[in-house]
Amino acid sequence: MNLEQTDYGYELRTPHVTVFMGGIRAQLPQLVPAYPDYTLVRLKQIHSDAVVETKDASLDYQVIADAHFTREKNLGLCVITADCVPVFFYDHKTGLVAGVHAGWRGVAAKILNKTIQKLTEQGASPNNLNVIIGPHIQKPNFEVGNDVRDLILSSLGPLSPSERALYYDAVSESKTLVDLNQVVRTQLQQEGINFENLFDLHIDTVTSPQFHSYRRDKEKSGRQISFICRTS
């Protein structure tokens, strides 16, 4: 896969799929003319663990869920973020593609695991799934309370104290820096994803002015749109 920086973000293209990871200028009025061959479909994201199939472009912003998949060509599955983790899947053998909005609540609720399981039900093999992790908040800026840390780590199943320590650094008795990226990677591994098929940008939305960040800008933050689209 070749990564190309565009006016609106980063783009990955293969002969079968386009993955676009948007920056601050990645809004519908810009993306629609930039990708005239694609029809973009958004979900009403609520930090849930709901995974749905998207077939009908007329349902743009009508379905409540945080992950969607399709076999339809030229249908761009949008993911809207501002620090949350955008994750995209595609499988050349089945033609399945999926886009996931994974905030910490979604990660804690194992939305990525559930997306992989749904794709498997549709005929995909986890070992053959290609995965792209887009820009999101990274460990140095993801300070949370211990209660949030424990909810996130519980998604990984039983962990020894030494295993738990791999995913966070203590800031105080009640605050920790959680490595959401590493939690996501472990969830993917637990579902049988081959890391040779994983592409991870490792860009921190908080420190990069190219991206909207709620942690950085609070209520003034906008949202960026990313998408995956099957093209053949």
Buried (B, 14 or more C-beta within 10 A) or exposed (E): EEEEEBEBBBBBBBEBBBBBBBBBBBBEEBBEEBBEEBBBBBBEBEBBBBBBBBEEBEBBEEBEBBBBBBBBBBBBBBBBBBBBBBBBBBBBEBBBBBBBBBBBBBBBBBBBBBBBBBBBEBEBEBEBBBBBBBBBBBBEBBBBEBEBBBBBBEBBEEBEEEEBEEBBEEEEEEEBBBBBBBBBBBBBBBBEBBEEBBBBBEBBBBEBEBBBBBBBEEEEBBBBBBBBBBBE
